[in-house]
Amino acid sequence: MIRGRLVAAVVLAAIGAGCSASRTASNVPTFEVQPGSFEIEIKGFGELEAAKSTPIEVPSNLPGRQRVVFLIDDGTAVEEGDLIARLDGEIVHRWIRRAKDEIRKIDLQLDAKQKTLEREKTAVEASLALLEQEKRDAESFAPRDESFFSRNEIIDAQVDLELLETKIELARSKIARYVERAEAEMEILRLQRKTQQVRLAQYEQARESLEVRAPHGGVFFRTTNWRGEKMSVGNTVWGGGALGELPDLSRMEAKLHVLESEAAGLAEGLEVSVALDAHPDARYPGKVKTVQPIANPIESESPVKYFELTIELDRTDPQKMKPRSQVLASIFVTRESDVVSIPNQALFQKGGKSWVWVRRGDGFERREVETGKRSLSRTVVIEGLAGGEVVALSEPETRGEG
């Protein structure tokens, strides 16, 4: 009796197991597996820019901040020598006046110093002439004959003569020292004057730089600051500061932004497909040239961060591609051909295992598979499926349920 009950239980268990492994095919969406291409792509957006560009800057020889009083419009075509910008030069003119005033002041000091030197030198030379005359007289009338003059008189006369010689030497030394000191002071003034002359020449040369002209032909684009504001009339710029650029339109690049949260796998050398907003049907291939190492916000008020990329395009279409044209791009992290991949909804996973439901007759059977790379929509199946097989896109109902 007990044996009969055990046999019945085993039979029922087998029937139940058969029902759980076989699923009906009614109303189940399916997908036919075929080898093909598999891609993992990252979306980016940005704009075109020239690979090479000539910066148009405020001349570095201009002192201080210069105010822009004229600037040609963004996108204006220019020829070599055409006027691009004019600066007010208020500081330059003020510094020119200051340098000229300093030169005039130094000239007055030099003139006064020269006159003082001549006056003092004349006075000392007059004193020296008197001493020399006194010496000559002393030498002429000095007592020498001991038969007429006492020894003391002769000695006193000799002492007086030596004293005169000492006074003469002191006077000559005084003249030399005074002339040397005066010349040193005037040399300092002359050096100061030379410095001011050099500055004046620089300022006058800078005045010639107040008009900024095109170094070659091209299309001018105004520079943009970190707030996204373009350079305009009324802005002030330091010497060497950017006014804009003249890009080389024969070779364009794309500057892209990619969300930090979607940038997994981003690297230099990846293939890219770029489309212009104005011409979405045309695609331009290229490669990632550079990737900014740190993600940053592109809007000061937004915390959302983006990686910045430079894309080297395989070719440039001068008729359609212009600097700052908006673009959308696909960056291919993975591109494989002749691989088996299925929609993600056809793959079921639990407990570290992956399986699919493969059609067999009017039902489906469960089959474990080995998976590879996965995108947002598809997963590569390395082993377990072949081309031509059909898999369920949702879990089929168990046969006999209900």
PyMOL commands that set and color helices and strands:
alter all, ss='L'
color gray80, all
select helices_A, chain A and resi 2-21+90-141+151-208+260-262+344-346
alter helices_A, ss='H'
color red, helices_A
select strands_A, chain A and resi 22-24+30-32+36-50+53-57+65-71+76-78+83-87+211-213+218-222+236-238+242-247+252-259+271-276+283-291+296-297+305-313+326-339+341-343+348-350+353-360+363-368+370-374+378-383+390-392
alter strands_A, ss='S'
color yellow, strands_A
deselect
rebuild
show_as cartoon
